[in-house]
Amino acid sequence: TDAKNAWKRIAEKYGVQLGAKGVIEGRSYPRRFRSELVSKSIQRRICELTLLDYCCLNLPLPETCQGNHYKGPNGEQGQELSCQLQRNRIVPGIYPSK
C-alpha cells in the first residue's frame, strides 16, 4: 500500500503538518473533558450503567457514585450501588432503570 503518500494527502487536505515519523502530530495541549459541566444526576446515571465494570475490574466507585442516591429493584429510594456474587457470576445489586 501507499500509506505514506495517503497520509500526506490527508494532512494537506486538512492543513496539518506531518511529524518526523510521518504521522499527524497531536495538539500542543491535551484534550480535556470538563466534568464539572455534567450534573450530579447524570454522573450517577453513568455510575449505574458502568457498575459492573467497576465491580469486575475491582475499581472503587467515584465519590459521586457513593451514597444512598439510587432506587432499588422494587423502586425503593435510598439504595447504594453494590455488586453481588451469585453462582460464580458478578451481578449488580441495583439494575439500571430504562
JOLIN-V169771 format. One record per residue. N is the residue number from 1. RES is the residue in one letter. PSI is psi as a letter, one per 20 degrees, with the letter a starting at -180 (999 if undefined). Layout:
BEGIN
N/RES/PSI, N/RES/PSI
END
This chain:
BEGIN
1/T/r, 2/D/l, 3/A/h, 4/K/g, 5/N/h, 6/A/g, 7/W/h, 8/K/g, 9/R/g, 10/I/g, 11/A/g, 12/E/g, 13/K/h, 14/Y/j, 15/G/k, 16/V/q, 17/Q/p, 18/L/q, 19/G/a, 20/A/h, 21/K/j, 22/G/j, 23/V/q, 24/I/p, 25/E/q, 26/G/a, 27/R/q, 28/S/i, 29/Y/q, 30/P/q, 31/R/p, 32/R/q, 33/F/p, 34/R/n, 35/S/h, 36/E/i, 37/L/i, 38/V/p, 39/S/q, 40/K/h, 41/S/h, 42/I/g, 43/Q/g, 44/R/h, 45/R/g, 46/I/h, 47/C/g, 48/E/g, 49/L/h, 50/T/j, 51/L/g, 52/L/h, 53/D/g, 54/Y/g, 55/C/g, 56/C/h, 57/L/j, 58/N/l, 59/L/q, 60/P/q, 61/L/q, 62/P/q, 63/E/h, 64/T/h, 65/C/i, 66/Q/q, 67/G/r, 68/N/m, 69/H/j, 70/Y/q, 71/K/p, 72/G/a, 73/P/h, 74/N/j, 75/G/j, 76/E/p, 77/Q/r, 78/G/k, 79/Q/q, 80/E/q, 81/L/p, 82/S/r, 83/C/q, 84/Q/q, 85/L/o, 86/Q/o, 87/R/l, 88/N/k, 89/R/p, 90/I/p, 91/V/q, 92/P/q, 93/G/h, 94/I/p, 95/Y/q, 96/P/q, 97/S/q, 98/K/999
END
